[in-house]
Amino acid sequence: MRVLYWELGVGGNTPVIVKYPFWNAVGANGSAAYACVNLGEACAPKALEGRSILVDGDIASILPMTS
C-alpha cells in the first residue's frame, strides 16, 4: 500500500514520538514515502534518500491557512 508519512514541525526535542516511528515505518514499507516540513530542521536518514521530501521552511508560509 502506498503511504505518505507527512511530518510538520517536529523538532529534535522529542523525535521518538513522531520522527523515528515515521522513519522506521517508511523503511519497512518500500511503497511508503516521508515528507518533512520544518524551518531549519528538515532531515531524513540516508537510507530513505529517494523516498523523502524535505522542505526547509516555515509551515505558515508553505501551508497558508484560509478562513
All heavy atoms as a GROMACS GRO file, in nm:
protein
  490
    1MET      N    1   0.084  -0.118   0.000
    1MET     CA    2   0.000   0.000   0.000
    1MET      C    3   0.089   0.124   0.000
    1MET      O    4   0.186   0.132   0.074
    1MET     CB    5  -0.090  -0.002   0.124
    1MET     CG    6  -0.175   0.119   0.140
    1MET     SD    7  -0.253   0.113   0.302
    1MET     CE    8  -0.416   0.148   0.264
    2ARG      N    9   0.054   0.223  -0.081
    2ARG     CA   10   0.132   0.348  -0.086
    2ARG      C   11   0.085   0.439   0.026
    2ARG      O   12  -0.034   0.463   0.043
    2ARG     CB   13   0.113   0.414  -0.220
    2ARG     CG   14   0.176   0.332  -0.332
    2ARG     CD   15   0.145   0.383  -0.467
    2ARG     NE   16   0.173   0.526  -0.475
    2ARG     CZ   17   0.178   0.592  -0.587
    2ARG    NH1   18   0.158   0.531  -0.699
    2ARG    NH2   19   0.202   0.721  -0.588
    3VAL      N   20   0.182   0.489   0.102
    3VAL     CA   21   0.154   0.573   0.218
    3VAL      C   22   0.253   0.689   0.220
    3VAL      O   23   0.371   0.671   0.191
    3VAL     CB   24   0.168   0.494   0.350
    3VAL    CG1   25   0.142   0.582   0.471
    3VAL    CG2   26   0.078   0.373   0.352
    4LEU      N   27   0.204   0.808   0.256
    4LEU     CA   28   0.291   0.922   0.278
    4LEU      C   29   0.288   0.955   0.427
    4LEU      O   30   0.182   0.979   0.484
    4LEU     CB   31   0.242   1.045   0.199
    4LEU     CG   32   0.317   1.176   0.230
    4LEU    CD1   33   0.464   1.165   0.189
    4LEU    CD2   34   0.249   1.294   0.163
    5TYR      N   35   0.403   0.954   0.488
    5TYR     CA   36   0.418   0.997   0.627
    5TYR      C   37   0.461   1.142   0.622
    5TYR      O   38   0.573   1.173   0.582
    5TYR     CB   39   0.521   0.910   0.700
    5TYR     CG   40   0.471   0.770   0.724
    5TYR    CD1   41   0.484   0.671   0.626
    5TYR    CD2   42   0.406   0.736   0.842
    5TYR    CE1   43   0.436   0.543   0.646
    5TYR    CE2   44   0.359   0.608   0.863
    5TYR     CZ   45   0.374   0.512   0.765
    5TYR     OH   46   0.325   0.386   0.786
    6TRP      N   47   0.373   1.232   0.662
    6TRP     CA   48   0.394   1.376   0.648
    6TRP      C   49   0.413   1.438   0.785
    6TRP      O   50   0.321   1.447   0.864
    6TRP     CB   51   0.273   1.437   0.578
    6TRP     CG   52   0.289   1.577   0.532
    6TRP    CD1   53   0.403   1.650   0.526
    6TRP    CD2   54   0.186   1.661   0.482
    6TRP    NE1   55   0.377   1.775   0.477
    6TRP    CE2   56   0.243   1.784   0.449
    6TRP    CE3   57   0.049   1.645   0.464
    6TRP    CZ2   58   0.169   1.889   0.398
    6TRP    CZ3   59  -0.024   1.749   0.413
    6TRP    CH2   60   0.036   1.870   0.381
    7GLU      N   61   0.533   1.481   0.810
    7GLU     CA   62   0.571   1.539   0.940
    7GLU      C   63   0.576   1.690   0.928
    7GLU      O   64   0.641   1.745   0.840
    7GLU     CB   65   0.708   1.484   0.978
    7GLU     CG   66   0.765   1.544   1.103
    7GLU     CD   67   0.911   1.505   1.118
    7GLU    OE1   68   0.944   1.385   1.106
    7GLU    OE2   69   0.992   1.595   1.143
    8LEU      N   70   0.507   1.756   1.019
    8LEU     CA   71   0.501   1.903   1.018
    8LEU      C   72   0.559   1.959   1.147
    8LEU      O   73   0.500   1.944   1.254
    8LEU     CB   74   0.357   1.952   1.001
    8LEU     CG   75   0.288   1.911   0.872
    8LEU    CD1   76   0.140   1.946   0.878
    8LEU    CD2   77   0.354   1.978   0.754
    9GLY      N   78   0.675   2.019   1.139
    9GLY     CA   79   0.731   2.093   1.251
    9GLY      C   80   0.779   2.013   1.370
    9GLY      O   81   0.788   2.066   1.479
   10VAL      N   82   0.815   1.887   1.352
   10VAL     CA   83   0.867   1.808   1.464
   10VAL      C   84   1.015   1.839   1.478
   10VAL      O   85   1.093   1.814   1.386
   10VAL     CB   86   0.844   1.658   1.441
   10VAL    CG1   87   0.907   1.577   1.554
   10VAL    CG2   88   0.696   1.628   1.429
   11GLY      N   89   1.053   1.891   1.590
   11GLY     CA   90   1.192   1.927   1.614
   11GLY      C   91   1.272   1.814   1.675
   11GLY      O   92   1.227   1.700   1.684
   12GLY      N   93   1.389   1.848   1.723
   12GLY     CA   94   1.479   1.749   1.780
   12GLY      C   95   1.454   1.717   1.927
   12GLY      O   96   1.519   1.629   1.982
   13ASN      N   97   1.359   1.785   1.990
   13ASN     CA   98   1.334   1.761   2.132
   13ASN      C   99   1.269   1.627   2.160
   13ASN      O  100   1.299   1.563   2.260
   13ASN     CB  101   1.247   1.872   2.192
   13ASN     CG  102   1.320   2.003   2.204
   13ASN    OD1  103   1.442   2.006   2.199
   13ASN    ND2  104   1.247   2.111   2.218
   14THR      N  105   1.176   1.586   2.077
   14THR     CA  106   1.101   1.462   2.101
   14THR      C  107   1.091   1.376   1.976
   14THR      O  108   0.981   1.339   1.933
   14THR     CB  109   0.959   1.494   2.153
   14THR    OG1  110   0.896   1.581   2.058
   14THR    CG2  111   0.961   1.557   2.290
   15PRO      N  112   1.201   1.339   1.915
   15PRO     CA  113   1.195   1.263   1.789
   15PRO      C  114   1.137   1.123   1.804
   15PRO      O  115   1.088   1.067   1.707
   15PRO     CB  116   1.340   1.258   1.743
   15PRO     CG  117   1.419   1.270   1.868
   15PRO     CD  118   1.338   1.361   1.957
   16VAL      N  119   1.140   1.066   1.924
   16VAL     CA  120   1.090   0.930   1.942
   16VAL      C  121   0.938   0.921   1.932
   16VAL      O  122   0.884   0.813   1.914
   16VAL     CB  123   1.137   0.867   2.075
   16VAL    CG1  124   1.287   0.853   2.078
   16VAL    CG2  125   1.088   0.946   2.194
   17ILE      N  126   0.870   1.034   1.939
   17ILE     CA  127   0.723   1.032   1.933
   17ILE      C  128   0.673   1.029   1.789
   17ILE      O  129   0.579   0.958   1.757
   17ILE     CB  130   0.665   1.153   2.010
   17ILE    CG1  131   0.700   1.139   2.157
   17ILE    CG2  132   0.515   1.165   1.989
   17ILE    CD1  133   0.667   1.261   2.240
   18VAL      N  134   0.734   1.104   1.699
   18VAL     CA  135   0.688   1.109   1.560
   18VAL      C  136   0.799   1.073   1.461
   18VAL      O  137   0.783   0.984   1.378
   18VAL     CB  138   0.630   1.249   1.525
   18VAL    CG1  139   0.592   1.256   1.379
   18VAL    CG2  140   0.512   1.282   1.613
   19LYS      N  141   0.909   1.143   1.468
   19LYS     CA  142   1.014   1.133   1.365
   19LYS      C  143   1.067   0.990   1.349
   19LYS      O  144   1.064   0.934   1.239
   19LYS     CB  145   1.128   1.229   1.398
   19LYS     CG  146   1.231   1.243   1.290
   19LYS     CD  147   1.336   1.347   1.322
   19LYS     CE  148   1.282   1.486   1.329
   19LYS     NZ  149   1.241   1.543   1.201
   20TYR      N  150   1.115   0.929   1.454
   20TYR     CA  151   1.173   0.795   1.443
   20TYR      C  152   1.071   0.690   1.402
   20TYR      O  153   1.100   0.605   1.317
   20TYR     CB  154   1.244   0.755   1.573
   20TYR     CG  155   1.365   0.840   1.609
   20TYR    CD1  156   1.417   0.836   1.736
   20TYR    CD2  157   1.426   0.924   1.516
   20TYR    CE1  158   1.527   0.914   1.771
   20TYR    CE2  159   1.536   1.002   1.551
   20TYR     CZ  160   1.586   0.996   1.678
   20TYR     OH  161   1.695   1.073   1.713
   21PRO      N  162   0.949   0.691   1.459
   21PRO     CA  163   0.849   0.594   1.412
   21PRO      C  164   0.815   0.611   1.263
   21PRO      O  165   0.797   0.512   1.192
   21PRO     CB  166   0.727   0.622   1.500
   21PRO     CG  167   0.784   0.680   1.625
   21PRO     CD  168   0.902   0.761   1.579
   22PHE      N  169   0.810   0.734   1.215
   22PHE     CA  170   0.784   0.758   1.073
   22PHE      C  171   0.899   0.701   0.990
   22PHE      O  172   0.876   0.634   0.890
   22PHE     CB  173   0.768   0.907   1.045
   22PHE     CG  174   0.630   0.962   1.068
   22PHE    CD1  175   0.537   0.898   1.149
   22PHE    CD2  176   0.593   1.082   1.010
   22PHE    CE1  177   0.411   0.950   1.170
   22PHE    CE2  178   0.466   1.135   1.030
   22PHE     CZ  179   0.375   1.069   1.110
   23TRP      N  180   1.022   0.730   1.028
   23TRP     CA  181   1.137   0.678   0.955
   23TRP      C  182   1.136   0.526   0.951
   23TRP      O  183   1.161   0.465   0.847
   23TRP     CB  184   1.268   0.726   1.017
   23TRP     CG  185   1.297   0.872   1.000
   23TRP    CD1  186   1.230   0.962   0.922
   23TRP    CD2  187   1.402   0.945   1.062
   23TRP    NE1  188   1.287   1.087   0.933
   23TRP    CE2  189   1.393   1.080   1.018
   23TRP    CE3  190   1.503   0.911   1.151
   23TRP    CZ2  191   1.482   1.178   1.060
   23TRP    CZ3  192   1.592   1.010   1.193
   23TRP    CH2  193   1.581   1.141   1.148
   24ASN      N  194   1.106   0.463   1.063
   24ASN     CA  195   1.101   0.317   1.070
   24ASN      C  196   0.990   0.261   0.981
   24ASN      O  197   1.010   0.161   0.912
   24ASN     CB  198   1.082   0.269   1.214
   24ASN     CG  199   1.205   0.291   1.299
   24ASN    OD1  200   1.317   0.294   1.250
   24ASN    ND2  201   1.185   0.307   1.429
   25ALA      N  202   0.874   0.325   0.983
   25ALA     CA  203   0.762   0.278   0.902
   25ALA      C  204   0.793   0.290   0.753
   25ALA      O  205   0.761   0.200   0.674
   25ALA     CB  206   0.636   0.356   0.937
   26VAL      N  207   0.854   0.399   0.713
   26VAL     CA  208   0.891   0.418   0.572
   26VAL      C  209   0.998   0.316   0.533
   26VAL      O  210   0.992   0.256   0.426
   26VAL     CB  211   0.937   0.562   0.544
   26VAL    CG1  212   0.992   0.576   0.403
   26VAL    CG2  213   0.822   0.659   0.566
   27GLY      N  214   1.094   0.294   0.620
   27GLY     CA  215   1.199   0.196   0.592
   27GLY      C  216   1.145   0.055   0.576
   27GLY      O  217   1.197  -0.023   0.496
   28ALA      N  218   1.038   0.023   0.648
   28ALA     CA  219   0.980  -0.111   0.644
   28ALA      C  220   0.885  -0.132   0.526
   28ALA      O  221   0.851  -0.245   0.494
   28ALA     CB  222   0.907  -0.140   0.775
   29ASN      N  223   0.840  -0.023   0.464
   29ASN     CA  224   0.744  -0.031   0.354
   29ASN      C  225   0.804   0.034   0.230
   29ASN      O  226   0.814   0.157   0.222
   29ASN     CB  227   0.613   0.040   0.394
   29ASN     CG  228   0.508   0.038   0.285
   29ASN    OD1  229   0.533  -0.004   0.173
   29ASN    ND2  230   0.389   0.084   0.318
   30GLY      N  231   0.842  -0.045   0.134
   30GLY     CA  232   0.904   0.006   0.013
   30GLY      C  233   0.814   0.095  -0.070
   30GLY      O  234   0.860   0.163  -0.160
   31SER      N  235   0.684   0.096  -0.041
   31SER     CA  236   0.589   0.181  -0.114
   31SER      C  237   0.557   0.308  -0.038
   31SER      O  238   0.470   0.384  -0.080
   31SER     CB  239   0.460   0.103  -0.140
   31SER     OG  240   0.484  -0.006  -0.224
   32ALA      N  241   0.623   0.331   0.073
   32ALA     CA  242   0.596   0.449   0.155
   32ALA      C  243   0.698   0.558   0.126
   32ALA      O  244   0.809   0.531   0.080
   32ALA     CB  245   0.599   0.413   0.304
   33ALA      N  246   0.656   0.682   0.154
   33ALA     CA  247   0.745   0.798   0.139
   33ALA      C  248   0.733   0.883   0.265
   33ALA      O  249   0.634   0.876   0.338
   33ALA     CB  250   0.707   0.879   0.017
   34TYR      N  251   0.834   0.964   0.287
   34TYR     CA  252   0.841   1.051   0.404
   34TYR      C  253   0.853   1.195   0.358
   34TYR      O  254   0.934   1.225   0.270
   34TYR     CB  255   0.962   1.012   0.489
   34TYR     CG  256   0.998   1.106   0.600
   34TYR    CD1  257   0.922   1.112   0.716
   34TYR    CD2  258   1.110   1.189   0.590
   34TYR    CE1  259   0.956   1.199   0.819
   34TYR    CE2  260   1.144   1.275   0.692
   34TYR     CZ  261   1.067   1.279   0.806
   34TYR     OH  262   1.100   1.365   0.908
   35ALA      N  263   0.772   1.283   0.415
   35ALA     CA  264   0.782   1.426   0.386
   35ALA      C  265   0.795   1.501   0.518
   35ALA      O  266   0.726   1.471   0.615
   35ALA     CB  267   0.659   1.474   0.311
   36CYS      N  268   0.883   1.599   0.519
   36CYS     CA  269   0.908   1.678   0.639
   36CYS      C  270   0.910   1.826   0.602
   36CYS      O  271   0.981   1.867   0.512
   36CYS     CB  272   1.042   1.638   0.700
   36CYS     SG  273   1.092   1.739   0.842
   37VAL      N  274   0.830   1.903   0.675
   37VAL     CA  275   0.831   2.049   0.661
   37VAL      C  276   0.875   2.105   0.795
   37VAL      O  277   0.808   2.083   0.897
   37VAL     CB  278   0.691   2.105   0.625
   37VAL    CG1  279   0.695   2.256   0.616
   37VAL    CG2  280   0.640   2.043   0.496
   38ASN      N  281   0.990   2.172   0.797
   38ASN     CA  282   1.042   2.223   0.922
   38ASN      C  283   1.147   2.330   0.893
   38ASN      O  284   1.236   2.310   0.811
   38ASN     CB  285   1.105   2.110   1.003
   38ASN     CG  286   1.121   2.144   1.148
   38ASN    OD1  287   1.154   2.257   1.182
   38ASN    ND2  288   1.100   2.046   1.235
   39LEU      N  289   1.136   2.440   0.960
   39LEU     CA  290   1.229   2.551   0.943
   39LEU      C  291   1.362   2.518   1.013
   39LEU      O  292   1.368   2.511   1.135
   39LEU     CB  293   1.171   2.680   0.998
   39LEU     CG  294   1.256   2.806   0.983
   39LEU    CD1  295   1.282   2.834   0.835
   39LEU    CD2  296   1.185   2.926   1.045
   40GLY      N  297   1.464   2.492   0.934
   40GLY     CA  298   1.597   2.467   0.988
   40GLY      C  299   1.623   2.326   1.037
   40GLY      O  300   1.736   2.296   1.076
   41GLU      N  301   1.524   2.238   1.036
   41GLU     CA  302   1.545   2.102   1.087
   41GLU      C  303   1.486   1.994   0.997
   41GLU      O  304   1.455   1.885   1.044
   41GLU     CB  305   1.486   2.088   1.227
   41GLU     CG  306   1.557   2.171   1.332
   41GLU     CD  307   1.508   2.139   1.473
   41GLU    OE1  308   1.508   2.021   1.511
   41GLU    OE2  309   1.468   2.233   1.542
   42ALA      N  310   1.469   2.022   0.870
   42ALA     CA  311   1.417   1.920   0.778
   42ALA      C  312   1.530   1.823   0.742
   42ALA      O  313   1.629   1.861   0.682
   42ALA     CB  314   1.361   1.986   0.652
   43CYS      N  315   1.512   1.698   0.783
   43CYS     CA  316   1.616   1.598   0.757
   43CYS      C  317   1.554   1.460   0.749
   43CYS      O  318   1.442   1.437   0.793
   43CYS     CB  319   1.723   1.602   0.865
   43CYS     SG  320   1.662   1.557   1.029
   44ALA      N  321   1.630   1.368   0.693
   44ALA     CA  322   1.590   1.227   0.686
   44ALA      C  323   1.716   1.143   0.680
   44ALA      O  324   1.821   1.190   0.636
   44ALA     CB  325   1.504   1.203   0.562
   45PRO      N  326   1.706   1.018   0.722
   45PRO     CA  327   1.824   0.930   0.715
   45PRO      C  328   1.863   0.901   0.570
   45PRO      O  329   1.779   0.901   0.479
   45PRO     CB  330   1.778   0.802   0.784
   45PRO     CG  331   1.644   0.826   0.839
   45PRO     CD  332   1.591   0.951   0.782
   46LYS      N  333   1.988   0.874   0.549
   46LYS     CA  334   2.040   0.840   0.417
   46LYS      C  335   1.966   0.720   0.357
   46LYS      O  336   1.944   0.714   0.236
   46LYS     CB  337   2.190   0.810   0.429
   46LYS     CG  338   2.263   0.801   0.300
   46LYS     CD  339   2.295   0.938   0.247
   46LYS     CE  340   2.399   0.928   0.138
   46LYS     NZ  341   2.400   1.047   0.056
   47ALA      N  342   1.922   0.628   0.442
   47ALA     CA  343   1.852   0.509   0.396
   47ALA      C  344   1.719   0.542   0.328
   47ALA      O  345   1.667   0.461   0.250
   47ALA     CB  346   1.827   0.414   0.513
   48LEU      N  347   1.664   0.660   0.355
   48LEU     CA  348   1.536   0.699   0.295
   48LEU      C  349   1.554   0.794   0.177
   48LEU      O  350   1.457   0.847   0.124
   48LEU     CB  351   1.446   0.764   0.400
   48LEU     CG  352   1.409   0.678   0.520
   48LEU    CD1  353   1.313   0.751   0.612
   48LEU    CD2  354   1.352   0.545   0.476
   49GLU      N  355   1.679   0.813   0.135
   49GLU     CA  356   1.707   0.901   0.022
   49GLU      C  357   1.633   0.848  -0.102
   49GLU      O  358   1.628   0.729  -0.128
   49GLU     CB  359   1.857   0.904  -0.005
   49GLU     CG  360   1.899   1.008  -0.104
   49GLU     CD  361   2.051   1.018  -0.114
   49GLU    OE1  362   2.118   0.912  -0.108
   49GLU    OE2  363   2.101   1.130  -0.124
   50GLY      N  364   1.570   0.937  -0.174
   50GLY     CA  365   1.491   0.898  -0.290
   50GLY      C  366   1.345   0.875  -0.257
   50GLY      O  367   1.262   0.869  -0.345
   51ARG      N  368   1.316   0.860  -0.128
   51ARG     CA  369   1.176   0.844  -0.084
   51ARG      C  370   1.141   0.950   0.020
   51ARG      O  371   1.046   0.935   0.096
   51ARG     CB  372   1.154   0.705  -0.027
   51ARG     CG  373   1.169   0.597  -0.133
   51ARG     CD  374   1.118   0.463  -0.090
   51ARG     NE  375   1.196   0.411   0.022
   51ARG     CZ  376   1.142   0.341   0.120
   51ARG    NH1  377   1.015   0.317   0.125
   51ARG    NH2  378   1.219   0.294   0.216
   52SER      N  379   1.219   1.058   0.024
   52SER     CA  380   1.196   1.166   0.120
   52SER      C  381   1.180   1.298   0.048
   52SER      O  382   1.247   1.325  -0.052
   52SER     CB  383   1.315   1.178   0.216
   52SER     OG  384   1.331   1.059   0.290
   53ILE      N  385   1.090   1.379   0.100
   53ILE     CA  386   1.071   1.516   0.052
   53ILE      C  387   1.099   1.605   0.171
   53ILE      O  388   1.029   1.597   0.274
   53ILE     CB  389   0.926   1.537   0.004
   53ILE    CG1  390   0.894   1.440  -0.110
   53ILE    CG2  391   0.905   1.682  -0.038
   53ILE    CD1  392   0.746   1.426  -0.136
   54LEU      N  393   1.203   1.687   0.162
   54LEU     CA  394   1.243   1.772   0.274
   54LEU      C  395   1.224   1.918   0.236
   54LEU      O  396   1.281   1.964   0.138
   54LEU     CB  397   1.389   1.745   0.310
   54LEU     CG  398   1.422   1.600   0.341
   54LEU    CD1  399   1.571   1.583   0.365
   54LEU    CD2  400   1.342   1.550   0.460
   55VAL      N  401   1.143   1.987   0.314
   55VAL     CA  402   1.114   2.128   0.288
   55VAL      C  403   1.162   2.209   0.408
   55VAL      O  404   1.107   2.197   0.518
   55VAL     CB  405   0.963   2.152   0.266
   55VAL    CG1  406   0.936   2.298   0.240
   55VAL    CG2  407   0.912   2.065   0.151
   56ASP      N  408   1.267   2.286   0.387
   56ASP     CA  409   1.322   2.371   0.493
   56ASP      C  410   1.252   2.506   0.485
   56ASP      O  411   1.289   2.592   0.407
   56ASP     CB  412   1.472   2.388   0.474
   56ASP     CG  413   1.538   2.468   0.585
   56ASP    OD1  414   1.469   2.505   0.682
   56ASP    OD2  415   1.658   2.495   0.573
   57GLY      N  416   1.146   2.520   0.564
   57GLY     CA  417   1.071   2.644   0.560
   57GLY      C  418   0.969   2.654   0.672
   57GLY      O  419   0.942   2.556   0.742
   58ASP      N  420   0.912   2.771   0.683
   58ASP     CA  421   0.810   2.798   0.784
   58ASP      C  422   0.676   2.738   0.738
   58ASP      O  423   0.630   2.766   0.628
   58ASP     CB  424   0.798   2.949   0.802
   58ASP     CG  425   0.698   2.989   0.908
   58ASP    OD1  426   0.643   2.901   0.978
   58ASP    OD2  427   0.675   3.110   0.923
   59ILE      N  428   0.616   2.657   0.821
   59ILE     CA  429   0.490   2.593   0.786
   59ILE      C  430   0.384   2.695   0.746
   59ILE      O  431   0.308   2.674   0.652
   59ILE     CB  432   0.440   2.505   0.903
   59ILE    CG1  433   0.536   2.389   0.926
   59ILE    CG2  434   0.299   2.452   0.875
   59ILE    CD1  435   0.511   2.313   1.053
   60ALA      N  436   0.377   2.807   0.817
   60ALA     CA  437   0.276   2.909   0.790
   60ALA      C  438   0.289   2.966   0.648
   60ALA      O  439   0.188   3.002   0.586
   60ALA     CB  440   0.283   3.020   0.893
   61SER      N  441   0.409   2.975   0.597
   61SER     CA  442   0.425   3.030   0.462
   61SER      C  443   0.408   2.923   0.355
   61SER      O  444   0.375   2.954   0.241
   61SER     CB  445   0.561   3.097   0.447
   61SER     OG  446   0.665   3.004   0.459
   62ILE      N  447   0.429   2.798   0.390
   62ILE     CA  448   0.417   2.689   0.295
   62ILE      C  449   0.272   2.640   0.284
   62ILE      O  450   0.223   2.609   0.177
   62ILE     CB  451   0.511   2.573   0.333
   62ILE    CG1  452   0.656   2.621   0.317
   62ILE    CG2  453   0.485   2.449   0.252
   62ILE    CD1  454   0.757   2.534   0.384
   63LEU      N  455   0.204   2.635   0.398
   63LEU     CA  456   0.064   2.592   0.403
   63LEU      C  457  -0.020   2.703   0.462
   63LEU      O  458  -0.062   2.695   0.577
   63LEU     CB  459   0.051   2.466   0.489
   63LEU     CG  460   0.130   2.343   0.445
   63LEU    CD1  461   0.123   2.233   0.549
   63LEU    CD2  462   0.079   2.293   0.312
   64PRO      N  463  -0.046   2.806   0.384
   64PRO     CA  464  -0.122   2.918   0.439
   64PRO      C  465  -0.264   2.876   0.479
   64PRO      O  466  -0.328   2.799   0.408
   64PRO     CB  467  -0.124   3.020   0.326
   64PRO     CG  468  -0.095   2.942   0.202
   64PRO     CD  469  -0.014   2.824   0.243
   65MET      N  470  -0.308   2.926   0.591
   65MET     CA  471  -0.442   2.897   0.642
   65MET      C  472  -0.540   2.996   0.581
   65MET      O  473  -0.510   3.113   0.569
   65MET     CB  474  -0.443   2.907   0.795
   65MET     CG  475  -0.346   2.813   0.863
   65MET     SD  476  -0.379   2.640   0.835
   65MET     CE  477  -0.518   2.618   0.941
   66THR      N  478  -0.655   2.947   0.545
   66THR     CA  479  -0.761   3.035   0.496
   66THR      C  480  -0.884   3.015   0.584
   66THR      O  481  -0.904   2.909   0.642
   66THR     CB  482  -0.797   3.003   0.351
   66THR    OG1  483  -0.841   2.866   0.342
   66THR    CG2  484  -0.680   3.026   0.258
   67SER      N  485  -0.962   3.117   0.594
   67SER     CA  486  -1.082   3.104   0.677
   67SER      C  487  -1.207   3.116   0.593
   67SER      O  488  -1.208   3.150   0.481
   67SER     CB  489  -1.083   3.208   0.786
   67SER     OG  490  -1.063   3.336   0.734
   0.00000   0.00000   0.00000
